[in-house]
């Protein structure tokens, strides 16, 4: 999740922050923040019994972008890969893909390198 999405989702979904993995990253030299993240270890805690997203209207940018996954370089650029295991990869329109890429490019300057490295590692 992007910085501050954890707090937003916990507040809006009235959920327990313990549902998500959390870690601290250095956002600026003086500011360390907590971010939330999910792994493929277990199903998303917001998945309903009907296999629907329980936080669809407030889902984080990662969920909105999926199956398009940003990959951050050490030089400061961004590229993208697609999760080939996702059924929607075959229906992702080129226009929607370009819109998502533009959003991530716009966000890039706001994401500290510590966040980018963690994101790549996950």
C-alpha distances in whole Angstrom, upper triangle without the diagonal:
4,6,8,6,7,10,11,10,12,15,15,15,17,16,16,13,15,13,10,10,10,11,12,12,15,14,17,21,21,18,15,12,10,7,6,6,8,11,14,16,17,16,13,14,14,16,20,23,24,21,19,16,16,14,14,15,12,9,6,7,6,9,11,11,12,15,14,12,12,14,15,18,20,22,19,19,17,18,17,17,18,17,21,21,19,22,21,21,24,24,21,23,24,24,20,19,20,19,15,16,18,14,13,16,16,12,14,16,13,11,13,15,13,10,11,13,11,9,12,13,11
4,6,6,8,10,10,11,14,15,16,17,19,18,18,15,17,16,13,13,12,12,12,11,13,11,15,18,18,15,14,11,10,7,8,9,12,15,18,20,20,20,17,18,17,20,23,26,27,24,22,18,19,16,16,16,13,11,7,7,8,11,12,12,14,17,15,13,12,14,14,17,18,20,17,17,15,17,17,18,19,19,23,23,22,24,23,23,26,25,22,24,24,23,20,19,20,18,15,15,16,13,11,14,13,9,11,13,10,8,11,13,12,8,10,13,11,10,13,15,13
4,6,7,9,10,11,13,14,16,17,18,17,17,14,17,17,14,13,11,11,10,9,11,9,12,15,15,12,10,7,7,5,8,10,14,17,20,22,22,22,19,19,19,22,25,28,29,26,25,21,21,18,19,18,14,13,10,11,12,14,16,16,18,20,19,17,16,17,16,19,19,21,18,19,18,20,20,22,23,23,27,27,25,28,26,26,30,29,26,28,28,27,24,23,23,21,18,19,19,15,14,16,15,11,12,13,10,8,10,13,11,8,11,14,12,12,15,16,15
4,5,5,6,9,10,11,12,14,15,15,15,12,15,16,13,14,12,12,12,12,13,11,14,17,17,13,12,8,8,7,9,11,15,18,21,23,23,22,19,18,18,21,24,27,28,26,24,20,19,16,17,16,13,13,10,12,13,15,16,17,19,22,21,20,19,20,20,23,23,25,22,22,21,23,23,25,25,25,29,29,27,29,27,28,31,30,27,29,29,28,25,24,25,22,20,21,21,17,16,18,17,13,15,16,12,12,13,16,15,12,15,17,15,15,19,20,18
4,6,5,6,8,10,10,12,13,13,14,11,14,14,12,13,12,13,13,14,16,14,17,21,20,16,15,11,10,7,8,10,12,16,19,21,20,19,15,15,14,17,20,24,24,22,20,16,16,12,14,13,9,9,6,9,10,12,13,15,16,19,19,17,17,19,19,23,24,25,22,23,21,22,21,23,23,22,26,26,23,26,24,25,28,27,24,26,27,25,22,22,23,20,17,19,19,16,15,18,17,14,16,17,14,13,15,18,16,13,15,18,16,14,18,19,17
4,5,5,6,9,10,10,12,10,10,8,11,11,8,10,9,11,12,13,16,15,18,21,20,17,14,11,8,6,5,8,11,15,18,19,18,17,14,13,13,16,19,22,24,22,20,16,15,12,15,15,11,10,9,11,12,13,15,17,18,21,21,19,19,21,21,24,25,27,24,25,23,24,23,24,24,23,27,26,24,27,25,26,30,29,27,29,29,28,25,25,26,24,20,22,23,19,18,21,20,17,19,20,17,15,17,19,17,14,17,18,15,15,18,19,16
4,6,5,6,9,10,10,10,10,8,12,12,11,13,11,13,13,15,17,16,19,21,20,16,15,11,9,8,9,12,15,18,21,22,21,20,17,15,15,19,21,24,26,24,22,18,16,14,16,15,12,12,11,14,15,16,18,20,21,24,24,22,22,24,24,27,28,30,27,27,26,27,27,28,28,27,30,29,27,30,28,29,33,32,29,31,32,31,27,27,28,26,23,25,25,21,20,23,22,18,21,21,18,17,18,21,19,16,19,21,19,18,22,22,20
4,6,5,6,8,10,10,12,10,14,14,13,15,14,16,16,17,19,17,20,24,22,19,17,14,12,11,11,13,16,19,22,23,22,21,17,16,14,18,19,23,24,23,20,16,15,11,13,12,8,10,9,12,14,15,15,18,20,23,23,22,22,24,24,28,29,30,27,27,25,27,26,27,27,26,30,29,26,28,27,28,31,30,27,29,30,28,25,25,26,23,21,23,23,19,19,22,20,17,20,21,18,17,20,22,21,18,20,23,20,19,23,24,21
4,5,5,6,8,8,10,9,12,11,11,13,13,16,17,19,21,19,23,26,25,21,19,16,13,11,10,12,13,17,19,20,19,17,13,12,10,14,16,19,20,19,16,13,11,8,11,10,7,7,8,12,13,12,14,17,18,21,21,21,21,24,24,28,29,31,28,28,26,27,25,26,25,24,27,26,24,26,24,26,29,27,25,27,29,28,24,24,26,23,20,23,23,20,20,23,22,19,21,23,20,19,21,23,22,19,21,23,20,19,22,23,20
4,6,5,6,5,6,6,10,9,10,13,12,15,17,19,21,20,24,26,25,21,19,15,13,12,10,13,14,18,20,21,19,17,14,12,11,15,16,20,21,20,18,15,12,10,13,13,10,11,11,15,16,16,17,20,21,24,24,23,24,26,27,30,31,33,30,31,28,30,28,29,28,27,30,28,26,28,27,29,32,31,29,31,32,31,28,28,29,27,24,26,27,23,23,26,25,22,24,26,22,21,23,25,23,20,23,24,21,20,24,24,21
4,6,5,7,9,9,13,13,14,16,16,18,19,21,23,21,24,27,25,22,20,17,15,14,13,16,18,21,24,24,23,21,17,15,14,17,18,22,23,22,20,17,14,12,15,13,11,12,13,17,18,18,19,22,23,26,27,26,26,29,29,32,33,35,32,32,30,32,30,31,30,29,33,31,29,31,29,31,34,32,31,32,34,32,29,29,31,28,25,28,28,24,24,27,26,23,25,26,23,22,24,27,25,22,25,27,24,23,27,27,24
4,5,8,11,12,15,14,15,18,18,20,21,23,25,23,26,29,28,24,23,19,17,16,15,17,18,22,24,25,23,20,17,15,13,16,17,20,21,20,18,14,12,9,11,10,8,10,12,15,17,16,17,20,21,24,25,25,26,28,29,33,34,36,32,32,30,31,29,30,29,28,31,30,27,28,27,29,32,30,28,30,31,30,26,27,29,26,23,26,26,23,23,26,25,22,25,27,23,23,25,28,27,23,26,28,25,24,27,28,25
4,5,9,10,13,12,13,16,17,20,22,24,26,25,28,31,30,26,24,21,18,16,14,16,16,20,21,22,20,17,14,12,9,12,13,16,18,17,15,12,9,7,10,10,8,10,12,16,17,15,17,20,20,23,25,24,26,28,29,33,35,36,33,33,31,31,29,30,28,27,30,28,25,27,25,28,30,29,27,29,31,30,26,27,29,26,24,27,27,24,24,28,27,24,27,28,25,25,27,29,27,24,26,28,25,23,27,27,24
4,7,9,12,12,13,17,17,20,22,24,27,26,29,32,30,26,24,21,18,17,15,17,18,21,23,23,21,19,16,13,11,15,15,18,20,20,18,15,12,10,14,14,12,13,15,19,20,19,20,23,24,27,28,27,29,31,32,35,37,39,36,36,33,34,32,33,31,30,33,31,28,30,29,31,34,32,31,33,35,34,30,31,33,30,28,30,31,27,27,31,29,27,29,31,27,26,28,30,28,25,28,30,26,25,29,29,26
4,6,9,8,10,13,14,18,20,22,25,25,28,31,29,25,23,19,16,15,13,15,15,18,20,20,17,16,13,10,9,13,13,16,19,18,17,14,11,10,14,15,12,13,14,18,19,17,19,22,22,25,26,26,27,29,30,34,35,37,34,34,32,33,31,31,30,28,31,29,26,28,27,30,33,32,30,33,35,34,30,30,32,30,27,30,31,27,27,30,29,26,28,30,27,25,27,29,27,24,26,27,24,23,26,26,23
4,5,6,8,11,12,15,18,21,24,24,27,29,28,24,21,18,15,14,12,14,14,17,19,19,17,16,13,10,11,14,15,18,21,20,19,16,14,13,17,18,15,15,16,20,20,19,21,24,24,26,27,26,27,29,30,33,34,36,34,34,32,33,31,31,30,28,31,29,27,29,29,31,34,33,32,35,36,36,32,32,34,32,29,31,32,28,28,31,30,27,29,30,27,25,26,28,25,23,25,26,23,22,26,25,22
4,5,6,8,8,12,14,17,20,20,23,26,24,21,18,14,11,10,8,11,12,15,18,17,16,16,13,11,12,15,17,20,22,21,20,17,15,14,17,18,15,14,14,18,17,17,20,22,22,25,26,24,25,26,27,30,30,33,31,31,29,30,29,29,28,27,30,28,26,29,28,30,33,33,31,34,35,34,31,30,32,30,27,29,30,26,25,28,28,24,26,27,24,22,23,24,22,19,22,23,19,19,22,22,19
4,5,7,8,12,14,18,21,22,25,27,26,22,19,16,13,12,10,11,11,14,16,15,14,14,13,10,12,15,17,20,22,21,21,18,16,16,19,21,18,17,17,20,19,19,22,24,23,25,27,25,26,27,27,30,31,34,32,33,30,31,30,29,29,27,30,28,26,29,29,30,34,34,32,35,37,36,33,32,34,32,29,31,32,29,27,30,30,27,28,29,26,24,24,25,22,20,23,23,19,20,23,21,18
4,7,9,13,16,19,22,23,26,29,28,24,21,18,14,13,9,10,9,12,14,13,11,11,9,6,9,12,14,16,19,17,17,15,13,13,16,18,16,14,15,18,17,16,19,21,20,22,24,22,24,25,26,30,31,33,31,32,29,30,28,27,26,24,27,24,23,25,26,27,31,30,29,32,34,34,30,29,32,30,27,29,30,27,26,29,29,26,27,29,26,24,25,26,23,20,22,23,19,19,22,20,17
4,6,10,13,16,19,20,23,26,25,22,18,15,11,9,6,6,6,9,12,12,11,11,9,8,10,13,16,18,20,18,18,15,14,14,16,18,15,13,13,15,14,14,17,19,18,20,21,19,21,22,23,26,27,30,28,28,26,26,24,24,23,21,24,23,22,24,24,25,29,29,27,30,31,32,28,27,29,28,24,26,27,24,23,26,26,23,24,26,23,20,21,22,19,17,19,19,15,15,18,17,14
4,7,11,13,17,18,22,23,23,20,17,14,10,8,6,5,6,8,11,11,11,13,11,11,13,16,19,21,23,21,21,18,18,17,19,21,18,16,14,17,15,16,19,20,19,21,21,19,20,20,21,24,24,28,26,26,24,25,24,23,23,21,24,23,22,25,26,26,30,30,28,31,32,32,29,28,30,28,25,26,28,25,22,25,26,22,23,25,22,19,19,20,17,14,17,16,13,13,16,14,11
4,7,10,13,15,18,20,20,16,13,10,7,6,4,6,9,11,15,14,15,16,14,14,16,19,22,24,26,24,23,20,20,18,21,22,18,17,15,17,15,17,20,21,20,22,23,20,20,20,20,23,23,26,24,25,24,25,24,24,25,23,27,25,25,28,28,28,32,32,30,32,33,33,30,28,30,28,25,26,27,24,22,25,25,21,21,23,20,17,17,17,14,12,15,15,11,12,16,14,12
4,7,10,12,15,17,17,14,10,8,6,6,7,8,11,13,17,16,18,19,17,17,19,22,25,28,30,27,27,23,23,21,23,24,21,19,16,18,17,19,22,22,22,24,23,20,20,19,19,21,21,24,22,24,22,24,24,24,25,24,28,27,27,30,30,29,33,34,31,34,34,34,31,29,30,29,25,26,27,24,21,24,24,20,20,21,18,15,14,15,11,10,13,13,9,11,14,13,12
4,7,9,12,13,13,10,6,5,4,6,9,11,14,16,20,20,21,23,21,21,22,25,28,31,33,30,29,26,26,23,25,26,22,21,18,19,18,21,23,23,24,26,25,22,20,20,19,21,20,23,21,23,22,25,25,26,27,26,30,30,29,33,32,32,35,36,33,35,35,35,32,30,31,29,26,26,27,24,21,23,23,19,19,19,16,14,12,13,10,9,13,13,10,13,16,15,14
4,6,9,10,11,9,6,6,6,7,11,12,16,17,21,22,23,24,22,23,24,27,30,33,34,32,31,27,27,25,26,26,23,21,18,18,18,21,23,22,23,25,24,20,19,18,16,18,17,19,17,20,20,22,23,24,26,26,29,30,29,32,32,31,35,35,32,34,33,33,30,28,29,28,24,24,25,22,19,21,21,17,16,16,14,11,9,9,6,7,10,10,9,11,14,13,14
4,6,7,8,6,4,6,9,10,14,16,19,21,25,25,27,28,26,26,27,30,33,36,38,35,34,30,30,27,29,29,25,24,20,20,20,23,25,24,26,27,26,22,20,19,17,18,16,18,17,19,20,23,24,26,28,28,32,32,32,35,34,33,37,37,34,36,35,34,32,30,30,29,26,25,25,23,20,21,20,17,16,15,13,10,8,9,6,8,11,12,11,14,16,16,17
4,7,8,5,5,6,9,10,14,16,20,22,25,26,28,28,26,26,27,29,33,36,37,34,33,29,29,26,27,27,23,22,18,18,19,22,23,23,24,26,24,21,19,19,16,18,16,18,16,18,18,22,23,25,27,28,32,32,31,34,33,32,36,36,32,34,33,32,29,28,27,26,23,23,22,20,18,18,17,14,13,12,9,8,6,8,7,8,11,12,12,14,16,17,18
4,5,5,7,9,13,14,18,20,23,25,29,30,32,32,30,30,30,33,36,40,41,38,36,33,33,30,30,30,26,25,22,21,22,25,26,26,28,30,27,24,22,21,18,19,17,18,16,19,20,24,25,28,30,31,35,36,35,38,36,35,39,39,35,36,35,34,32,30,30,28,26,25,24,22,20,20,19,16,15,13,10,10,7,10,10,11,13,15,15,17,19,20,21
4,6,8,11,15,17,20,22,26,28,31,32,34,35,32,33,33,36,39,43,44,41,40,36,36,33,34,33,30,29,25,25,25,29,30,29,31,33,31,27,25,24,20,21,18,19,18,21,23,26,28,31,33,34,37,38,38,41,39,38,42,42,39,40,38,38,35,34,33,32,29,28,28,25,23,23,22,19,18,16,14,13,10,12,11,13,16,16,17,19,21,22,23
4,7,10,14,16,20,23,26,28,32,33,34,35,32,32,33,36,39,42,44,41,39,36,35,32,34,33,29,29,25,26,26,29,30,30,32,34,32,29,27,26,23,24,22,23,21,24,25,29,31,33,35,36,39,40,39,42,41,40,44,43,40,41,40,39,37,35,35,33,31,30,29,27,25,25,24,21,20,18,15,15,13,15,14,15,18,19,19,21,23,24,25
4,6,10,13,16,19,23,25,29,30,31,31,29,29,29,32,35,39,40,37,36,32,32,28,30,29,25,25,22,22,23,26,27,27,29,31,29,27,24,24,22,23,21,23,21,23,24,27,28,31,32,33,37,37,36,39,38,37,41,40,37,38,38,37,34,33,32,31,28,28,27,24,22,23,22,18,18,17,14,13,11,14,12,13,16,17,17,19,21,22,22
4,7,10,13,16,20,22,26,26,27,28,26,26,26,30,33,36,37,35,33,30,29,27,28,28,24,23,20,21,21,24,26,26,27,29,28,25,23,23,20,22,21,22,20,23,23,26,27,29,31,31,34,34,34,37,36,35,39,39,36,37,37,36,33,32,32,30,27,27,27,24,22,23,22,19,18,17,14,13,11,13,10,11,15,15,14,16,19,19,19
4,7,10,13,17,19,23,24,25,25,22,22,23,26,29,32,34,31,30,26,26,23,25,24,20,20,17,18,18,21,23,23,24,27,26,23,21,21,20,22,21,23,21,23,22,25,26,27,29,28,32,32,31,34,33,33,36,36,33,35,35,34,31,30,30,28,25,25,25,22,20,22,21,17,17,17,14,12,11,13,11,10,14,15,13,15,18,18,18
4,7,10,14,16,20,21,21,22,19,19,20,23,26,29,31,28,27,23,23,20,22,22,19,18,15,17,17,19,21,22,22,25,24,21,20,21,20,22,22,24,22,24,23,25,25,26,27,26,30,30,28,32,31,31,34,34,32,34,34,33,30,29,30,28,24,25,26,22,20,22,22,18,18,19,16,13,13,15,12,10,14,15,12,14,17,17,16
4,7,10,13,17,18,18,19,16,16,17,20,23,26,28,25,24,20,20,17,19,20,16,14,12,13,13,15,17,18,19,21,20,18,17,18,17,20,20,23,20,22,20,22,22,23,23,23,26,26,25,28,27,27,31,30,28,30,30,30,26,25,26,25,21,22,23,19,17,20,20,16,16,17,14,12,12,14,11,9,12,13,10,11,14,14,13
4,7,10,14,15,15,15,12,12,13,16,20,23,24,21,20,17,17,15,17,18,14,12,10,12,11,13,16,17,17,19,19,17,17,18,18,21,22,25,22,23,21,22,21,22,22,21,24,23,22,25,24,25,29,28,26,29,29,29,26,24,26,24,21,22,23,20,18,21,21,17,18,20,17,15,15,16,14,11,14,15,11,11,14,14,12
4,7,10,12,12,12,10,11,13,15,18,21,23,19,19,16,16,15,16,18,15,12,10,12,10,11,14,15,14,16,17,14,15,16,17,20,21,24,22,22,20,20,19,19,19,17,21,20,19,22,22,22,26,26,24,26,27,27,24,23,24,23,20,20,22,19,17,20,21,18,18,20,18,15,16,16,14,11,13,13,10,9,12,12,9
4,7,8,9,9,7,9,11,12,16,18,20,17,17,14,15,14,16,18,16,12,11,13,10,10,14,15,13,15,16,14,15,17,18,21,23,26,24,24,21,21,19,18,18,15,19,17,16,19,20,20,24,24,22,26,27,27,24,22,25,24,20,21,24,21,19,22,23,20,20,23,21,18,19,19,17,14,15,15,12,11,13,12,9
4,5,7,8,8,11,13,14,17,19,21,17,18,16,17,17,18,21,19,15,14,15,12,12,16,16,14,14,16,14,16,16,18,21,23,26,24,24,21,21,19,17,17,14,17,15,15,18,19,19,23,24,23,26,27,28,25,23,26,25,21,22,25,23,20,24,25,22,22,25,23,20,21,20,18,15,16,15,12,11,12,11,7
4,5,7,8,11,13,13,17,18,19,15,17,16,18,18,19,22,20,17,16,17,13,13,17,16,13,14,16,14,17,17,20,23,25,28,26,26,23,22,19,17,16,13,15,12,13,16,17,18,21,22,21,25,26,28,25,23,26,26,22,23,26,24,22,25,27,24,24,27,26,23,24,23,21,19,19,18,15,14,14,13,9
4,7,9,11,14,14,17,18,20,17,18,17,19,20,21,24,22,19,19,20,17,16,20,20,17,17,20,18,20,20,23,25,27,30,29,29,26,25,23,21,19,16,18,15,16,19,21,21,24,26,25,29,30,32,28,27,30,29,26,27,30,28,25,29,30,27,27,30,29,25,26,25,23,21,21,20,17,16,17,14,11
4,6,8,11,11,14,14,16,13,15,15,16,17,19,22,21,18,18,20,17,15,19,20,17,18,20,19,22,23,25,28,29,33,31,31,28,27,24,22,20,17,19,16,16,18,20,21,24,25,25,28,30,31,28,27,30,29,26,27,30,28,26,30,31,28,28,31,30,27,27,27,25,22,23,22,19,18,19,17,14
4,6,8,7,10,11,13,10,12,11,12,14,15,19,18,15,16,18,15,13,17,18,15,16,19,18,21,23,25,28,30,33,31,31,27,26,24,22,20,16,18,15,14,16,18,19,22,23,22,26,28,29,26,25,28,27,24,26,29,26,25,29,30,27,28,31,29,26,28,28,26,23,23,23,20,19,20,19,15
4,5,5,9,11,13,10,10,9,10,11,12,15,14,11,12,15,13,11,14,16,14,15,18,17,20,21,24,27,29,32,30,29,26,25,22,21,19,16,19,16,15,17,17,19,22,22,21,25,27,27,24,23,26,25,22,24,26,24,22,26,27,24,25,28,26,24,25,26,24,21,22,22,19,17,19,19,15
4,6,8,11,13,11,11,9,9,10,13,15,14,12,13,16,15,13,16,18,17,18,21,20,22,24,26,30,31,34,32,31,28,28,26,25,23,20,22,20,18,20,21,23,26,25,25,28,30,30,26,26,29,27,24,26,29,26,25,28,29,26,27,30,27,25,27,27,25,22,24,24,21,19,22,21,17
4,6,10,11,9,8,6,5,6,9,12,11,9,12,15,14,11,14,17,16,18,20,20,22,25,27,30,32,35,32,31,28,28,25,24,22,20,22,20,18,19,19,21,24,24,23,26,28,28,24,24,27,25,22,25,27,24,23,27,27,25,27,29,27,25,27,28,26,23,24,25,22,20,23,23,19
4,7,8,6,6,5,6,8,10,13,13,11,14,16,15,12,14,17,15,17,20,20,23,25,28,31,34,36,33,32,29,28,25,24,21,19,21,18,16,17,17,20,22,22,21,24,27,27,24,24,27,26,23,25,28,25,25,28,29,27,28,31,29,27,29,30,29,25,26,27,24,22,24,24,20
4,5,5,5,6,6,9,11,14,15,14,17,19,18,15,17,20,18,20,23,23,26,29,31,35,37,40,37,36,33,32,29,27,25,22,23,21,18,19,19,22,24,23,23,26,29,29,26,26,30,28,25,28,30,28,28,32,32,30,32,35,32,31,33,34,32,29,30,31,28,25,28,27,24
4,5,7,10,9,13,14,18,19,17,20,23,22,18,20,23,21,22,25,26,29,32,34,38,40,42,40,39,35,34,31,29,27,24,25,21,19,19,20,23,25,25,25,28,31,32,28,29,32,31,28,31,34,31,31,35,35,33,35,38,36,34,36,37,35,32,33,33,30,28,30,30,26
4,5,9,10,13,13,17,18,17,20,22,21,18,19,22,20,20,24,25,28,31,34,38,40,42,40,38,35,34,30,28,25,23,23,20,18,17,18,21,23,22,23,26,29,29,26,27,30,29,27,30,32,30,30,34,34,33,35,38,36,34,37,37,36,33,33,34,31,29,30,30,27
4,7,9,12,12,15,17,15,17,19,18,14,16,18,16,17,20,22,25,27,30,34,37,39,36,35,31,30,26,25,22,19,20,17,14,14,15,18,20,19,20,23,26,27,23,24,27,26,24,27,29,27,27,31,31,30,31,35,33,31,34,34,33,29,30,31,28,25,27,27,23
4,6,9,8,12,13,12,15,17,16,12,14,16,15,16,19,21,24,27,29,33,36,38,35,33,30,29,26,24,21,19,20,18,15,14,14,18,20,18,19,21,24,25,21,22,25,24,22,25,27,25,25,29,29,27,29,33,31,29,32,33,32,28,29,30,27,25,26,27,23
4,5,5,9,10,8,11,14,13,10,11,14,13,15,18,19,21,24,27,30,33,35,32,31,27,27,24,23,20,18,20,18,15,15,15,18,20,19,18,21,24,23,20,21,24,22,19,23,24,22,22,26,26,24,26,29,27,26,29,30,29,25,26,27,25,22,24,25,21
4,6,9,9,9,12,15,15,12,13,17,16,18,21,21,24,27,29,33,35,37,34,33,30,29,26,26,24,22,24,22,19,19,18,21,24,22,22,24,27,26,23,24,26,24,22,25,26,23,24,28,27,25,28,30,28,27,29,31,29,26,27,29,26,23,26,26,23
4,6,5,5,9,12,13,10,11,15,15,17,19,20,22,25,27,30,32,34,31,30,27,27,25,25,23,21,24,22,19,20,19,21,24,22,21,23,25,24,21,22,24,22,19,23,24,20,21,25,24,22,25,27,25,24,26,28,27,23,24,26,24,21,24,25,22
4,6,5,9,11,12,9,9,12,13,15,17,18,20,24,26,30,32,34,30,29,26,26,23,23,21,20,22,21,17,18,16,19,21,19,18,20,22,21,17,19,21,19,17,20,21,18,19,23,23,21,24,26,24,24,27,28,28,24,24,27,24,22,24,25,22
4,6,9,11,13,11,10,14,15,18,19,20,21,25,27,30,33,34,30,29,26,26,24,24,23,22,25,24,20,21,19,21,23,21,19,21,23,21,18,19,21,18,17,20,21,18,19,22,21,20,23,25,23,23,26,28,28,24,25,28,26,23,26,27,24
4,6,9,11,10,10,13,15,18,18,19,20,23,24,28,30,31,28,27,24,25,23,24,22,22,25,24,21,22,20,22,25,22,21,22,24,22,19,20,21,18,16,19,20,16,17,21,20,18,21,23,20,20,23,25,25,21,22,25,23,20,23,25,22
4,7,8,6,7,10,11,14,15,15,17,20,22,25,28,29,26,25,22,22,20,20,19,18,21,20,17,19,17,19,22,20,18,20,22,21,17,18,20,17,15,17,18,15,16,19,19,17,19,22,20,19,22,23,23,19,20,22,20,17,20,21,18
4,5,6,6,9,10,13,13,13,14,17,18,22,24,25,22,22,19,19,17,18,18,17,21,20,18,20,18,19,22,21,18,20,21,20,17,17,18,16,13,15,16,13,13,16,16,13,16,18,16,15,18,19,19,15,16,18,16,14,17,18,16
4,5,5,6,9,11,11,10,11,14,15,19,22,23,20,18,15,16,14,15,15,15,19,19,17,19,16,17,20,19,16,17,18,17,14,13,15,12,9,11,13,9,9,13,13,10,13,16,14,13,16,18,18,14,14,17,16,13,15,17,15
4,5,5,6,9,9,8,9,12,14,18,20,22,19,18,15,15,12,13,12,12,16,16,14,16,15,15,18,18,15,17,18,18,14,13,15,14,10,12,14,11,10,14,15,12,14,17,16,14,17,17,17,13,13,15,14,10,13,15,12
4,5,5,8,9,10,12,15,17,21,24,25,23,21,18,17,15,14,13,12,15,15,12,14,12,13,17,16,14,16,18,18,14,13,16,15,11,14,16,13,13,17,17,15,17,20,19,17,20,21,21,17,17,19,17,14,16,17,14
4,6,9,9,10,12,16,18,22,24,26,23,21,17,17,14,15,13,13,16,16,13,15,12,13,16,14,12,14,15,14,11,11,13,11,8,12,13,11,11,15,15,14,16,20,18,18,21,22,22,18,18,21,19,16,18,20,17
4,6,5,7,9,13,15,19,22,23,20,18,14,13,11,11,10,11,14,15,12,14,11,11,14,13,10,12,13,13,9,8,11,10,6,9,11,9,9,13,14,13,14,18,18,16,20,20,21,17,16,19,18,14,15,18,16
3,5,6,10,13,16,19,22,24,22,19,16,14,11,10,8,8,11,11,8,11,9,9,12,12,10,12,14,15,11,10,13,13,9,11,14,13,12,16,17,16,17,21,20,19,21,22,22,18,17,19,18,14,15,17,14
4,6,10,13,16,19,23,24,22,20,16,14,10,8,5,5,8,9,6,9,7,6,10,10,8,12,13,14,11,10,13,14,11,12,15,15,14,17,19,18,19,22,22,20,23,23,23,20,18,19,19,15,15,17,15
4,7,10,13,16,20,21,19,16,12,10,7,6,5,7,10,11,10,12,10,8,11,12,9,11,11,13,10,7,10,11,8,8,12,12,10,13,16,15,15,19,20,18,20,20,21,18,16,18,17,14,13,16,15
4,7,10,13,16,18,16,14,10,8,5,5,6,7,11,12,12,15,13,11,15,15,13,15,15,16,13,11,13,13,10,9,13,12,10,12,15,14,13,17,17,15,17,17,18,15,12,14,14,10,10,12,11
4,6,10,13,14,12,10,7,6,4,7,9,11,14,16,15,18,17,15,18,18,15,17,16,17,15,12,12,13,10,8,11,11,8,10,12,11,10,14,14,12,14,14,15,12,9,12,12,9,8,12,11
4,7,10,12,10,9,6,5,5,7,10,12,15,17,17,21,19,17,20,21,18,20,19,20,18,15,15,16,13,11,14,14,10,11,14,13,11,14,15,13,14,12,13,12,8,9,11,8,6,10,11
4,7,8,7,6,5,7,8,11,14,16,19,21,21,24,23,21,24,25,21,23,21,22,20,17,17,18,15,12,14,14,10,11,13,12,9,12,13,10,11,9,11,10,6,7,10,8,7,10,12
4,5,5,5,6,8,11,13,17,18,21,23,24,27,26,23,26,27,24,25,23,24,23,20,19,20,18,15,17,17,13,13,16,14,11,13,15,12,12,9,12,12,8,8,12,11,9,12,14
4,5,7,9,12,14,17,20,22,25,27,27,31,29,27,30,31,28,29,27,28,27,23,23,24,21,18,20,20,16,15,17,16,12,13,15,13,11,8,10,12,9,8,12,12,10,13,16
4,6,9,12,15,18,21,23,26,29,29,32,31,28,31,32,28,29,27,27,26,23,22,23,21,18,19,19,16,14,16,16,12,12,15,13,12,10,13,14,11,12,15,15,14,16,19
4,7,10,14,17,20,22,25,28,27,30,29,26,29,30,26,27,24,25,24,21,19,20,18,15,15,16,13,11,13,12,8,9,11,10,10,8,12,12,9,11,14,14,13,16,18
4,7,10,14,17,20,23,25,25,28,26,23,26,27,23,23,21,21,21,18,16,17,15,12,13,14,11,9,12,12,8,10,13,11,12,11,14,14,10,12,15,14,13,16,18
4,7,10,14,16,19,22,21,24,22,20,22,23,19,20,18,18,17,14,13,15,12,9,11,12,8,7,11,10,8,11,13,11,13,12,15,13,10,12,14,12,11,15,16
4,7,11,14,16,19,19,21,20,17,19,20,17,18,16,17,16,12,12,14,12,9,11,13,10,9,13,13,11,14,16,15,16,15,17,16,12,14,16,13,11,15,16
4,7,10,12,15,15,18,16,13,16,17,14,15,13,15,14,10,11,13,10,8,11,12,10,11,14,14,13,16,18,16,18,17,19,16,13,15,16,13,11,15,15
4,7,9,12,12,15,14,11,13,15,13,15,14,16,15,11,13,15,12,11,15,15,13,14,18,17,16,20,21,19,21,19,20,18,15,16,17,13,12,14,14
4,6,9,9,11,10,7,10,12,10,13,12,15,13,10,13,15,12,12,16,16,14,16,19,19,18,22,23,21,23,22,23,20,18,19,19,15,14,16,15
4,5,6,9,9,7,10,12,11,15,15,18,16,13,16,17,15,15,19,18,17,19,22,21,21,24,25,22,24,23,23,21,18,19,18,15,14,15,14
4,6,8,9,6,9,12,11,15,16,19,17,15,18,20,17,17,21,21,20,22,25,24,24,28,28,26,28,27,27,24,22,22,22,19,17,18,17
4,6,9,8,10,13,13,17,18,21,19,17,20,22,19,20,24,23,22,24,27,26,26,30,30,27,29,28,28,25,23,23,22,19,18,19,16
4,5,6,8,10,10,14,16,19,16,15,18,19,17,18,22,21,20,23,25,24,25,28,28,26,28,28,28,24,23,24,22,19,19,20,17
4,5,7,8,10,13,16,18,16,15,19,20,18,20,23,23,22,25,27,27,27,31,31,29,31,31,31,28,26,27,26,23,22,23,21
4,5,5,6,10,13,15,12,12,16,16,15,17,20,19,19,22,24,24,25,29,29,27,30,30,30,27,25,26,25,22,22,24,21
4,6,5,9,11,14,12,10,14,15,14,15,18,19,18,21,23,23,23,27,27,26,29,28,29,26,23,25,24,21,20,22,20
4,6,8,11,14,13,12,15,17,16,17,20,21,21,23,26,26,26,30,31,29,32,31,32,29,27,28,28,24,24,26,24
4,6,9,11,10,11,14,15,15,16,19,20,20,22,24,25,26,30,30,29,32,32,33,29,28,29,29,25,25,27,25
4,7,9,7,7,10,11,11,13,15,16,16,19,21,21,22,26,26,25,29,29,30,26,24,26,26,22,22,25,23
4,5,5,6,9,10,11,12,14,16,17,18,20,21,23,26,27,26,30,30,31,28,26,28,28,25,24,27,26
4,6,5,6,9,10,10,12,14,15,16,18,20,21,24,25,25,28,28,30,27,25,27,28,24,24,27,26
4,5,5,6,9,10,11,13,15,15,17,19,20,23,24,24,28,28,30,27,25,28,28,25,25,28,27
4,5,5,6,9,10,11,13,14,15,17,18,22,22,22,26,26,28,25,23,26,26,22,23,26,24
4,5,5,6,9,10,11,12,14,15,16,20,21,20,24,24,26,23,20,23,23,20,20,23,22
4,5,5,6,9,10,10,12,14,15,18,20,20,23,24,26,23,20,23,24,21,21,24,23
4,5,5,6,9,10,11,13,14,17,18,19,22,23,25,22,20,24,24,20,21,25,24
4,5,5,6,9,10,11,12,16,16,16,20,20,22,19,17,20,20,17,18,21,20
4,5,5,6,9,10,10,14,15,15,18,19,21,18,16,19,19,16,16,20,19
4,5,5,6,9,10,12,14,15,18,19,22,19,17,20,21,18,19,23,22
4,5,5,6,9,11,12,13,16,18,20,17,15,19,19,16,18,21,20
4,5,5,6,9,10,10,13,14,16,13,12,15,16,13,14,18,17
4,5,5,8,10,10,13,14,17,15,13,16,18,15,16,19,20
4,6,7,8,10,13,15,18,15,14,18,19,17,18,22,22
4,6,5,7,10,12,15,12,11,15,16,14,16,19,19
4,5,5,8,10,12,10,9,13,14,12,14,17,18
4,6,8,10,13,12,11,14,16,15,16,19,20
4,6,10,12,10,10,14,15,14,16,19,19
4,7,8,6,7,10,11,10,13,15,16
4,5,5,7,9,10,11,13,15,16
4,5,5,6,9,10,10,12,14
4,6,5,6,9,10,11,13
4,6,5,6,9,10,11
4,5,5,6,9,10
4,5,5,6,9
4,5,5,6
4,5,5
4,5
4
